[in-house]
Amino acid sequence: MLKPAISCDSLKSTDLTDIGGKGSQVDTTAAVKLNNAQWCKVEGTLAPEIRFRLLLPADGWNQRYMQVGCGGLCGSITLQPGAAAGCAPLNSNGFAVAATNMGHSEEETDWGNNRQKRSDFAWRGQHLTALAAKKLIAAFYQKPAAFAYFNGCSDGGREALMEAQRFPLDFNGIIAGAAAMNFQVQNAMYHAWQVVSNRDKEGNALLTSKDLPLIHQAVLNQCDALDGQKDGLIAAPQACHPDLEVLRCHADQQEGKCLSKEQLTALKKLYDGPREAKTGRKLIVSGPQYGSELAWQGVFIPEEKRQPVMSSMISLSSLRYVNFVTNPSPSFTLSALKFDQKTFDELSKLHSLYDATNPDLRAFAQAGGKLIIWHGWADPHISPLNSIAYHHALGQEMGASQRQAFERLYVLPGVYHCSNGEGPSLVDFLTPVMNWVEKGQAPDAVTTWQASPQQHNSFGQPVGAGGKGPVKTGPVQAEKPSLKEHPDMKLETIPANAASRPVYPYPQYAVWNGKGDVKQAASYVPKTLPVVNAHYDWAGSGFYQPYQFSN
């Protein structure tokens, strides 16, 4: 473990103009105590308005650097690691860790009107933060980082893939969780569709949270056993084709025990996702998977019929200011959005700026980079089929054997967006990627643990999520996370006696061996999923081909 070679205060004089240009500087330095350890906290600006925070261990550095991605549309600095539950090197406070606001503040809703800030959000903020952090690390310890890692989820997952695609030398190991890689259609098409498809003529929600347990149970009744174990989790949702008509109301049924014709129509639209108005072709990779229903509350299903939902907030924020070459009026509403080829073509114009779907990772692989992609099967925000489609695109572009040399995909049953869910959601992907990078040990089975009801992680969550998986219902503004709620470096712990099970590289999944304790990972064996789709036909299928990035 290395000790600092200079004082924390000395870093104030570090020149960052070679990285961010005129106006780039270290703003403040301070000695702080976090997790019973001493740190040097550095905050700085990379021109024009990329803010970053870097924590440097003062008690001893293990020569590793980790950059944490930012969820939603970012706008704040959140040094909250995830997908690293129980990771000993991280929990011993030996990592240097940094994060950025990606060039704008949360309060600046119209930042997308600024072309520079679009680029800073799309790619520049994370890249320049990596360069600045490495320079400050080398100055503080008089030695560069031996290994650099990026760990992000949601938009942080998109940022992770963007780093591998655009800047293959920035990081040795990358963890990309629930990546919003199809950024342009994710907010503009998917989330918008989930809102408008659930509205009646008066604008009220057809389905509310009280309907979700009924829907979820109907799906479980038909599909839970398809993966070989009736455990309340659907590990093979692509093999699930439930008959939703069992939910239709009959004359003698009580209210709340069934769905009306209008509700059932809305439900089918939610699963299916938006389609082109004339041709019927899908405009996204996929809608939410069967088994994810309980996670819909607050994301696109309200508690009461007139309450706002996160999907409305995130789609309007994107559509009004970020997604189009020329922004619509700030008063643009979802009712004005047309789900047709013309709208898709307009969104496609910024695909090469924001999206992170380029499957040509040859430079990253040749540099020795290792990539772990992961997703929850029950994610209500971003369909896991996005990650699966990218995994297949890597194989198609680079060959399955070359993909196997540097990439793994894990899909977790019953897990929501970046954390939480009915399934075991606590997982450590940081240790496996470190072992792969530093020791050449390719990952196979990774243990997951059941989180306690009190455990909530804001890692990757969009503004409004409050770090509790699905966003709560009620006014979205009231759910904004605060620094007091989510302090820097709040580490994930594994509860005593937590149930565990392994997750295997896709397309394998864990099946109970029929004799051991179902709450112990050792009682599970790998099995290949019964349905493995390698191609998804949608309007953006070409997005998964190599393309030239725009800046």
WOKATA-V596768 format. One record per backbone hydrogen bond with DSSP energy under -1.0 kcal/mol. CO is the residue of the C=O (numbers start at 1). NH is the residue of the N-H. E is the energy in kcal/mol with one decimal. If there is no record, write none. Layout:
# WOKATA-V596768
co={CO	CO}
nh={NH	NH}
e={E	E}
This chain:
# WOKATA-V596768
co={2	8	9	10	11	16	16	17	21	25	28	30	32	34	37	38	39	40	41	42	43	43	44	45	46	50	51	52	53	54	55	56	61	63	63	64	65	66	67	71	75	78	79	83	84	87	88	89	90	94	96	97	98	99	101	105	107	108	110	111	114	115	116	117	118	119	119	120	123	124	125	126	127	128	129	130	131	132	133	134	135	136	137	140	140	147	148	148	149	150	151	152	153	154	154	155	156	157	158	159	160	161	162	163	167	172	173	174	175	176	177	179	181	181	182	183	185	185	186	189	190	191	192	193	195	196	198	200	204	208	209	211	212	213	214	215	216	217	219	220	223	225	229	236	237	242	243	244	245	247	250	254	259	260	261	262	263	264	265	266	267	268	269	274	276	281	282	289	292	293	296	296	296	298	299	301	302	304	305	309	310	311	312	313	314	315	316	318	318	329	333	334	338	339	340	341	342	343	344	347	348	350	350	351	352	359	361	362	363	364	365	370	371	372	373	374	375	376	383	384	385	386	387	388	389	390	391	392	393	394	395	399	400	403	403	406	408	409	410	412	412	414	415	416	420	426	427	429	430	431	432	433	434	435	435	446	448	449	452	458	462	465	476	477	482	492	495	499	501	503	505	507	509	511	517	519	520	521	523	525	527	538	540	541	542}
nh={61	11	12	13	14	19	20	21	24	45	43	41	39	37	34	58	32	56	30	54	27	28	52	25	50	46	101	44	99	42	97	40	2	146	147	96	149	98	151	74	106	80	489	429	87	91	92	94	93	62	66	55	68	53	75	108	109	111	113	114	118	119	120	121	122	123	124	125	127	128	129	130	131	132	133	134	135	136	137	138	139	140	141	5	6	65	172	173	67	175	69	177	156	158	180	159	160	161	162	163	164	165	166	167	170	370	150	372	152	374	154	181	183	356	186	187	189	190	191	193	194	195	196	197	198	199	206	203	200	211	212	215	216	217	218	219	220	221	223	224	226	228	231	239	240	244	246	247	248	259	253	257	249	264	265	266	267	268	269	270	271	272	273	283	280	276	539	292	295	296	299	300	301	310	311	298	209	307	205	313	314	315	316	317	318	319	320	322	323	332	336	337	340	277	344	345	346	347	348	350	351	353	354	355	550	361	365	366	367	369	368	174	408	176	410	178	412	379	386	388	389	390	391	392	393	394	395	396	397	398	399	403	404	406	407	371	373	506	375	377	415	423	378	418	416	449	85	433	434	435	436	437	438	439	441	503	501	426	455	461	465	468	479	480	486	86	498	450	448	446	508	529	527	525	520	500	523	524	513	511	509	541	543	544	545}
e={-2.7	-1.6	-1.7	-1.4	-1.8	-1.4	-2.5	-1.4	-2.0	-2.7	-2.5	-3.4	-2.9	-1.5	-2.3	-2.7	-2.4	-2.3	-1.6	-2.9	-2.2	-2.1	-2.0	-2.3	-2.5	-2.9	-2.0	-2.0	-1.8	-3.0	-2.0	-2.7	-2.7	-1.8	-1.5	-2.3	-2.8	-1.8	-2.7	-2.1	-1.7	-1.5	-3.3	-2.7	-2.1	-2.9	-1.7	-1.3	-1.7	-2.4	-2.8	-3.4	-2.6	-2.4	-1.2	-1.2	-1.6	-1.4	-2.3	-1.9	-1.6	-1.7	-2.4	-2.0	-2.7	-2.5	-2.3	-2.5	-1.6	-2.8	-1.8	-1.9	-1.8	-2.7	-2.8	-2.1	-1.8	-2.4	-2.6	-2.2	-1.7	-2.4	-2.3	-3.4	-1.2	-2.3	-2.2	-1.7	-2.7	-2.8	-2.2	-2.9	-2.0	-1.7	-1.9	-2.8	-1.8	-2.3	-2.6	-2.0	-1.7	-2.3	-3.2	-1.7	-2.0	-2.1	-2.1	-2.7	-2.3	-2.2	-1.8	-1.4	-1.2	-2.1	-2.2	-1.4	-1.5	-2.6	-1.9	-2.4	-2.3	-1.1	-2.4	-2.5	-1.2	-1.3	-3.0	-1.8	-2.5	-2.2	-1.0	-2.0	-3.0	-2.4	-1.8	-1.9	-2.5	-2.7	-2.0	-2.4	-1.4	-1.9	-1.1	-1.8	-1.3	-1.0	-1.2	-1.9	-1.6	-3.6	-1.9	-1.8	-2.4	-2.6	-2.0	-2.1	-2.5	-2.2	-1.7	-2.1	-2.0	-2.0	-2.6	-2.4	-2.2	-3.3	-2.7	-1.8	-1.9	-1.6	-1.3	-1.8	-1.9	-2.6	-3.3	-4.1	-2.1	-1.8	-2.6	-1.4	-2.7	-1.9	-2.1	-2.1	-1.6	-3.0	-2.3	-2.8	-2.3	-2.3	-1.5	-1.4	-1.6	-1.5	-2.2	-2.7	-1.9	-2.3	-2.2	-1.6	-1.6	-1.0	-2.3	-1.7	-1.9	-1.4	-2.7	-2.9	-1.3	-2.4	-1.7	-2.6	-1.8	-2.8	-2.3	-2.9	-2.8	-1.5	-1.9	-2.1	-2.3	-1.8	-2.2	-2.3	-2.1	-2.4	-1.6	-2.4	-2.5	-2.8	-1.8	-2.3	-2.2	-1.6	-2.5	-3.2	-3.1	-3.4	-1.8	-2.7	-1.3	-2.5	-1.3	-1.0	-2.7	-2.5	-2.0	-1.8	-2.2	-2.6	-1.9	-2.4	-3.3	-1.6	-2.0	-2.4	-2.0	-2.5	-1.8	-1.9	-2.5	-1.5	-1.8	-1.4	-2.1	-1.7	-1.6	-2.5	-2.6	-2.3	-2.3	-3.0	-1.8	-2.8	-2.1	-2.4	-2.1	-1.6	-3.2	-2.8	-2.7	-1.9	-2.3	-1.5	-1.4}
